[in-house]
Amino acid sequence: MSNTLASLPENYRALVIGASGGIGGAFVRHLAADPRCGEVHALSRSGEVPDSPKVRPGSIDLEDPASIRRALAPVSDDGPVHLVITASGILHGEDFGPEKTWRHLDADSMARLFAVNTTGPALVAAALLDALPREGKSVFAALSARVGSISDNRLGGWHAYRASKAALNQIIRTLSIELARKRREALIVGLHPGTVETALSEPFRGNVPEGKLFTPEYSAGRLLAVIDTLTPEHSGRCFDFAGDEVMP
């Protein structure tokens, strides 16, 4: 792992939410290996995160607003945070999966997907955007998905997941407008990691083309490289692992 975020200041502070997951854990490992990174706050529901002298573990539950406030207050109190990545997400559970037809729509399942995929990242942003430094580049990034694109939706299905990611993209766009007034060098973006070998994608990999199923390390490394190239002009948009924009 050789990612170095040259666009962020020496000894930058990073925060990864969803650090016990496949992609989240890979982000933590990449950041901990970056000699320019001073510390990585690694938060997850379980509190189990990659071990490193730079890593500061903690617990957070994106479905519980009080947990979000408790977990993030100490991070912002310690000083500016230069990089925030929310890498949590949900597509299916033990008793529900992505809908193949409108007949499968279920209010409880939809509410849970929106809580984790949309509301949780929005509340994290509300708690931490003021903690971004007033000068110099800083980044708030949230994992989105290409299937959240409205203009690119040609297959239908997966109603709740698509809608939750489309809503996240709108949150990112709206927050970017306010952020630009307060932190001129900061940016907030969505990131599409591709199809990654994680529990989220495991039941749905059968039709993935050869060479398009990524390891968490590869996907996280590519996304960090993309983050390093982004500027405030890119704020409010969504980019994939290759640096290409995902259309709204």
C-alpha positions as CSV (number, residue, x, y, z in Angstrom):
1,M,0.0,0.0,0.0
2,S,1.7,3.2,-1.2
3,N,-1.1,5.8,-1.3
4,T,0.2,9.2,-0.2
5,L,-2.3,12.0,-0.1
6,A,0.0,14.8,-1.2
7,S,-2.8,17.3,-1.5
8,L,-3.5,17.2,2.2
9,P,-1.2,18.8,4.8
10,E,1.5,17.0,6.6
11,N,0.2,15.1,9.6
12,Y,-3.4,15.4,8.4
13,R,-6.2,13.9,10.5
14,A,-8.5,11.4,9.0
15,L,-11.8,9.8,10.0
16,V,-13.3,6.6,8.6
17,I,-16.8,5.5,9.5
18,G,-17.6,1.9,8.7
19,A,-14.0,0.9,9.6
20,S,-14.9,-2.7,10.4
21,G,-16.3,-3.3,6.9
22,G,-14.4,-4.5,3.8
23,I,-13.9,-1.1,2.1
24,G,-13.8,0.9,5.4
25,G,-11.1,-1.4,6.8
26,A,-9.1,-1.0,3.6
27,F,-9.4,2.8,3.8
28,V,-8.0,2.6,7.4
29,R,-5.1,0.4,6.4
30,H,-4.2,2.7,3.4
31,L,-4.4,5.8,5.5
32,A,-2.4,4.3,8.4
33,A,0.3,3.4,5.9
34,D,0.5,7.0,4.5
35,P,3.5,8.7,6.1
36,R,1.8,12.1,5.7
37,C,-1.2,10.9,7.8
38,G,-0.9,11.8,11.5
39,E,-3.8,9.8,12.9
40,V,-6.9,7.9,11.7
41,H,-10.1,7.8,13.8
42,A,-11.7,4.5,12.8
43,L,-15.3,4.2,13.9
44,S,-17.7,1.3,13.4
45,R,-20.7,-0.3,14.9
46,S,-18.6,-3.2,16.4
47,G,-15.6,-1.1,17.3
48,E,-13.4,-3.7,15.7
49,V,-10.9,-1.9,13.4
50,P,-7.5,-2.5,11.9
51,D,-4.7,-2.3,14.4
52,S,-2.0,0.4,14.0
53,P,-0.3,3.0,16.2
54,K,-2.0,5.7,14.2
55,V,-5.5,4.3,14.5
56,R,-7.9,5.6,17.1
57,P,-10.8,3.1,17.4
58,G,-14.3,3.9,18.4
59,S,-18.0,2.8,18.1
60,I,-20.8,4.5,16.2
61,D,-24.2,3.4,15.1
62,L,-25.5,5.3,12.0
63,E,-29.1,4.3,12.8
64,D,-28.9,6.2,16.2
65,P,-28.5,10.0,16.0
66,A,-27.4,10.1,19.7
67,S,-24.6,7.6,18.9
68,I,-23.4,9.8,16.0
69,R,-23.2,12.8,18.3
70,R,-21.4,11.0,21.1
71,A,-18.9,9.4,18.7
72,L,-18.0,12.5,16.7
73,A,-17.9,15.2,19.5
74,P,-14.4,14.1,20.8
75,V,-13.0,13.9,17.2
76,S,-14.0,17.5,16.4
77,D,-13.0,18.7,19.8
78,D,-9.4,17.6,19.2
79,G,-8.9,19.9,16.3
80,P,-9.5,20.2,12.5
81,V,-10.2,17.0,10.5
82,H,-8.8,17.0,7.0
83,L,-10.4,13.9,5.6
84,V,-13.7,12.2,6.5
85,I,-14.9,9.1,4.7
86,T,-18.3,7.5,5.5
87,A,-17.9,3.9,4.1
88,S,-21.0,2.3,5.7
89,G,-23.8,1.0,3.6
90,I,-26.5,-1.6,3.4
91,L,-28.2,-3.3,0.5
92,H,-29.7,-6.4,2.1
93,G,-30.2,-8.2,5.4
94,E,-31.2,-11.5,6.8
95,D,-34.9,-10.8,6.1
96,F,-34.9,-8.5,3.1
97,G,-33.0,-8.0,-0.2
98,P,-33.1,-5.6,-3.1
99,E,-36.5,-5.5,-4.8
100,K,-37.0,-7.1,-8.2
101,T,-40.5,-5.6,-8.5
102,W,-42.6,-2.9,-6.9
103,R,-44.6,-5.7,-5.2
104,H,-41.7,-6.3,-2.9
105,L,-41.5,-2.8,-1.5
106,D,-41.6,-2.8,2.2
107,A,-41.7,0.3,4.5
108,D,-39.5,-1.1,7.3
109,S,-36.8,-2.2,4.8
110,M,-36.9,1.1,3.0
111,A,-36.6,3.0,6.3
112,R,-33.5,1.0,7.3
113,L,-31.8,1.6,4.0
114,F,-32.4,5.3,4.1
115,A,-31.2,5.4,7.8
116,V,-27.9,3.9,7.0
117,N,-27.3,5.0,3.4
118,T,-28.7,8.6,3.5
119,T,-29.6,9.9,6.9
120,G,-26.6,8.6,8.7
121,P,-24.0,10.2,6.4
122,A,-26.1,13.4,6.4
123,L,-25.9,13.6,10.2
124,V,-22.2,12.8,10.2
125,A,-21.7,15.7,7.8
126,A,-23.8,18.0,10.0
127,A,-21.6,17.1,12.9
128,L,-18.3,17.4,11.2
129,L,-18.3,20.0,8.4
130,D,-17.6,22.7,10.9
131,A,-14.6,20.7,12.0
132,L,-13.0,21.0,8.5
133,P,-10.1,23.5,8.6
134,R,-10.9,27.0,7.4
135,E,-7.9,27.1,5.2
136,G,-6.3,24.5,2.9
137,K,-7.8,21.5,1.2
138,S,-10.1,19.2,3.2
139,V,-12.5,16.5,2.0
140,F,-15.8,14.9,3.2
141,A,-16.5,11.8,1.1
142,A,-19.4,9.3,1.3
143,L,-19.6,6.0,-0.5
144,S,-22.4,6.3,-3.1
145,A,-23.2,4.0,-6.0
146,R,-23.7,4.2,-9.8
147,V,-27.1,2.6,-9.4
148,G,-28.1,5.8,-7.5
149,S,-27.9,7.7,-10.9
150,I,-31.4,8.6,-12.1
151,S,-30.3,9.3,-15.7
152,D,-28.4,6.0,-15.9
153,N,-31.2,3.8,-14.5
154,R,-32.2,1.6,-17.4
155,L,-32.9,-1.7,-15.6
156,G,-35.3,-0.7,-12.8
157,G,-35.5,-2.8,-9.6
158,W,-33.5,-2.3,-6.4
159,H,-36.0,0.5,-5.7
160,A,-35.0,1.4,-2.1
161,Y,-31.2,1.1,-2.6
162,R,-31.3,3.2,-5.7
163,A,-33.5,5.8,-4.0
164,S,-31.3,6.0,-0.9
165,K,-28.2,6.6,-2.9
166,A,-29.9,9.1,-5.2
167,A,-31.0,10.9,-2.0
168,L,-27.4,10.8,-0.7
169,N,-26.2,12.4,-3.9
170,Q,-28.7,15.2,-3.5
171,I,-27.6,15.7,0.2
172,I,-24.0,15.9,-1.0
173,R,-24.9,18.5,-3.7
174,T,-26.9,20.6,-1.3
175,L,-24.3,20.5,1.4
176,S,-21.6,21.5,-1.1
177,I,-23.4,24.8,-1.8
178,E,-23.4,25.8,1.9
179,L,-19.8,24.5,2.4
180,A,-18.4,26.6,-0.4
181,R,-19.6,29.8,1.5
182,K,-17.8,28.8,4.7
183,R,-14.7,26.7,3.6
184,R,-13.6,27.8,0.1
185,E,-10.9,25.1,-0.2
186,A,-13.1,22.2,1.2
187,L,-15.1,19.8,-0.9
188,I,-17.7,17.2,-0.3
189,V,-18.2,14.3,-2.8
190,G,-19.8,10.9,-3.4
191,L,-17.6,8.0,-4.4
192,H,-18.5,4.9,-6.4
193,P,-16.2,2.0,-5.5
194,G,-17.2,-0.4,-8.2
195,T,-18.2,-4.0,-7.3
196,V,-16.1,-5.0,-4.4
197,E,-15.6,-8.4,-2.7
198,T,-17.5,-7.6,0.4
199,A,-20.6,-9.0,2.2
200,L,-22.7,-6.3,0.5
201,S,-22.0,-7.6,-2.9
202,E,-21.6,-11.3,-2.2
203,P,-25.1,-12.5,-3.3
204,F,-25.0,-10.5,-6.6
205,R,-21.6,-11.2,-8.2
206,G,-22.7,-13.7,-10.7
207,N,-23.0,-11.3,-13.6
208,V,-19.9,-9.2,-12.9
209,P,-17.7,-9.1,-16.0
210,E,-14.2,-10.5,-15.7
211,G,-11.7,-8.0,-14.2
212,K,-14.5,-5.8,-12.7
213,L,-14.7,-7.5,-9.3
214,F,-12.3,-5.5,-7.1
215,T,-10.6,-6.3,-3.8
216,P,-11.3,-3.8,-1.0
217,E,-7.6,-2.8,-1.0
218,Y,-7.7,-2.0,-4.7
219,S,-11.0,-0.1,-4.6
220,A,-10.0,2.0,-1.5
221,G,-6.6,2.7,-3.0
222,R,-8.1,3.9,-6.3
223,L,-10.6,6.1,-4.5
224,L,-7.9,7.7,-2.3
225,A,-6.0,8.4,-5.5
226,V,-9.1,10.1,-7.0
227,I,-9.6,12.1,-3.8
228,D,-6.0,13.4,-4.1
229,T,-6.8,14.8,-7.5
230,L,-10.1,16.6,-6.6
231,T,-10.4,20.3,-6.1
232,P,-13.2,22.5,-4.8
233,E,-14.6,22.8,-8.3
234,H,-15.5,19.1,-8.1
235,S,-17.5,19.5,-4.9
236,G,-21.1,18.3,-4.8
237,R,-20.5,15.6,-7.5
238,C,-19.9,11.9,-7.5
239,F,-16.9,10.1,-8.9
240,D,-16.0,6.5,-9.5
241,F,-12.8,4.5,-8.8
242,A,-11.3,5.7,-12.2
243,G,-12.0,9.3,-11.5
244,D,-14.9,9.6,-14.0
245,E,-18.0,11.5,-12.9
246,V,-21.1,9.5,-12.1
247,M,-24.0,11.4,-13.7
248,P,-26.9,12.4,-11.5
